[in-house]
Amino acid sequence: MRKLTILGTTLTLALVAAGCGAKNTETIASPKAAAESTRAAAAAGAEPVKVKKIIVGTGTKFPNVAFLDQAGKLTGYDIELVRELDKRLPDYEFEFKTMDFANLLLSLETNKIDFVAHEIEKNKEREQKYLFNNEPYAYWKTKVIVAKDNTNIKSIDDLKGKKALTTATSAEATLLENYNKANDNAIKIVYQSGAANDLVSQLTTGRADGALGADFLLPLVDPQSKLKAVGPIIEEAEVRFLFRKNDKEGQDLADKIDVALKAVKADGTLSKLSTQWLGGDYTKKD
């Protein structure tokens, strides 16, 4: 029977603190249909389907998107979507490899992973270096995020002369960096690890003045409502999977993922996953 596995390359502080004895790999049985198909092919004298292992890069610090639950299991919107796609692609076996977000793109470039699943927003800068699949699986609307009692910052322009928190290599970091190129480095950009609790702590204690984030982000990273989104929408972006550019096998995989994604959308599975994990249906463009 074909299996989907998870390979963890990082141990989180949460696991250490909890004294969790979870192993670095987790195996989940794929649907019976794949095994039955293989047996049927063998009975008919046909060659069994050759399954290609694919390493999927993701993280563990994005609440409800790619994170470790209380039992130490990797789960979330992007994770469960990839699992669903794995069920529908019998030619492939997907294996998760977890790491800090800032290392995902480098790992893709150096062939340590085959594609990235971590709410990657499509933008011009990334399109120049990487391949995106065609079918979006979520849509982001990016705004400025500040502490709830902050009344001074109402737009990205109000971050001039102030500290803006972001994660290296993220789409939000690119937005801030492009703003600074056009405005004489007016914003003091502070790069952090990408952990959700960092955002709330840094903004509420005043160590940073603001950040950029998607419209659905706050309820996930700030359940106590200590932060708020302000001002106009800075960017609307499509979320897709990311592959190496000029890579034939990567292009073939992206094309097959698109076919499976269309089916996941058509039968309502994608909308259900979004509602379950993100708190609403963010799979359709307004």
N, C-alpha and C positions, 0 to 999 in steps of 0.2 A: 504493500500500500504506500502511495506517495505521501510524504509528510512535509509539513511546513515547520521550520525550526527557527528559533531565535538565538542569536549569538550576541551576548553582551560583552562589550569591551571596556565598560566602565562600571564601577561599583559606586552607587550613590550614598551620600551621607545618611539618608533616611534608612537605607538597608542596614548600614553599619550600626546606627543608633538602635535599631529594632532588634539587632542581633539575628538578623535573618539568615537562614542557612540555605537560601535559594542558590541553585546552580547557575552557571553562566549560560547554559543552554536550556531551552524549553521546547518540547516537541508536541505538536498538535496534529492529530490525524486529519487528513483531508477527506473529502466526501467519498463515499463508497463508489460513486459513479466512476471515478478515475480508475480504481482498481478493477471494477467490473468490466470497463472498457478494455483494459489491458488483457484480462482473462478471455474476453470474447474474441479479441484479435488473435490471441494465441490458439484458441480453439478452432478458429477459421484458417489457421495456418499462416496468418499474417505476422509481420514483424511487430514485436511489442513497441509501444510508443517510447521513444527515447526522451527522458526527462532531463532538462537542463537546469542546473542549480543557478539561481540568481541571488546575489547579495544586495539587500535593500538597506541603505543607510538611513538612520533615523536617530532621534534623541530620547531622553528620559525625563526632561524637565519642563515640558510644555503641557500644563494641565488639560486633561480631556482631549488632547490631540495626540501626544506621544509621551507617555509617562508610566511610572510603575505604581500599581495600585497597592493597597495595604498588604496584600499577599505577596508582593514583589513581582507581580505579573505585568509584562509590558502590554499596554492597551491604549485605547483612545481612538478618536475619529480616523486619523490617518492609518493607524495600525489595523483597525478592524476593516477598513476599506481594502487595504492590501490583502488581508486574509480572505476577504470576499472575492477579490480578483483572482487570487491563487486557486480558489475552488473552481473558477470558470476557465482556467488556463491549464489544461492537463499536460501540456508540453513543458511546463516550467515548475520548479520547486523554489519557492521564495524563502529566504533566510534573512532575518533581521540582524543587523550589526549596529549596535548603539554606540554613540560617542557625543562629545560636546558639539553643539550646533556649528561653532566656528570651524570645526574640522571636517564637516561634511563635504564641502566643495573640493577641498584638497584631496580627500579620500576618493572622490569621484575621478578627479584628474589623474590620480596615480593608480587607478584600476583596483583599488582596495574594495570598492563597492561598485555595483552596476547601475543603480539609480537611487535617487533621494526621494524619500517620502516624509516631508516635515513642513507642510503648509508653505511650500515655496511659491512666492509670488512671481509672476512673469513680469519682467521689465526689460528695457532696451539693453542695459548693461549686461544682464545675464544672457540674453539672446545672442549676443556677440560671441560668447564663450561656450555656451552649452546648448543642448537640444532639449526642448520641451515637447511633451506629447501634445496632441491637438485638443483633447477633451478636458476642459476645466472640471474640477470636482468641488470647487468652492469659490466664493467671491468675497473679497475684502474691501472695506471702505476705511481708509486710514485717517485718523484724526489725532489731535494733540491730547495727551493724557496728563492730568495734574492731580495733586492732592485735592480732596473735596473742599477744603476751606481756602483754597487758592483762588483769589478773585482778580489777580493781576494779569494772569496769562489767559488770553482768549483766542489766540491763533499762533501759528508758527512764527510770525513776525515778533511776537512778544517774547520769544525765546532768545532774542538777540541779547548778548552780554550775559546770558544765563547758561546753566549746565543742563544738557539734554542727555538722558540715559538711553543707551541702545546696545544691541548685540552686534559684534563684528561680523561682517559678511551678510547681514540681514538686509531685506528690502528697505526697512526703516532707516538703517544706517546709510544706505545709498541715498535716500531722500534727504537726510540731514547733510551728508557730504556734498551733494549737488547744490543744496541751498547755500552752503558755505562758499562754494566756488563762485556763486553768483553774488554773494554778499560779504566778500572780504573776511571770511572766517568769523562771521558775527556770533555764531553759536559755539559754546564750549562743549564739544561732544565727549561724553564719558562712556567708555566701552565696558560692558560687564558680561558675566557668564551666561546670561539668558535665563536664569532661574526665576520663577514667578515671584517668590517671596522677596527677591532682590528689588524688583520693581516697586512693590508696595512699601517696603522698608525705606528705600532710598528717597522716594517722593514724599512720604509722610514725615520723615525726619529732617527734610530740607537738604540732604546731601546732594540731591539733584532737584532741579526745578520742574522738569517735564520730560515727556517721552512721546514717541509716536506709537500708535497701535491700532489694530483692527477694531471694527465696531462690536464684534462679538467677544472681544478679548476680556473686557473687564469682569463680567460675572464669573469667568473661569479662573482668573488669577487673583481676583479681589472679592471673595465671597462676602466680606464684611462691609463692602461698599465704602472703602476709605478713599477711593479715587473717583475721578469723573472724566469724561471726554468733552472737549470744548472746541468751539470754532467750526469753520467750514471743513468739508471733506478735502483732504490734501491729495489723495490719490484713490482711484478705484482700480483694483487689480484682480486678475484671474489667478487662481491657485492650481498648479499642475505638478506633475512629476518631472524630475530633472535627470537627464541622461548626458553621456559624453557626446560631443559633436563630432560629425564625420566618422561615426562608428556604425558600420552596417548592422552588426548584431544588436546594438542599442536601438537603431532605427526600427528593426524588425520587432523588437520587444515593445517599443513604444506604440507601434501600429497595432499590435495584438492587444495591448492594454487599452487602447482607444476603443476597440471593438467590444471588449468586456465592459468598459466603463459605460458605453452607450446602453448595454443591456441592463447594467445596474441602475442606471437612471430611468430607463423605460419601465422597469417593474416596481419602481418606488423604493428600492432598497437604499439608494443613496440619500434620498430625503429623510428616510427613517434614521439612518446613521447620523446625519447632521442634527436632527432634532434631539436624538438621544444624547449625543456627546457635546454639541455646541449650544444647545438650548433653543434652537430655531432652525428653520430651513434656509441655509446659506448656499444652496446649490444652484440657485437660479439668479440670473442677472435681472435687476430691476428694469 
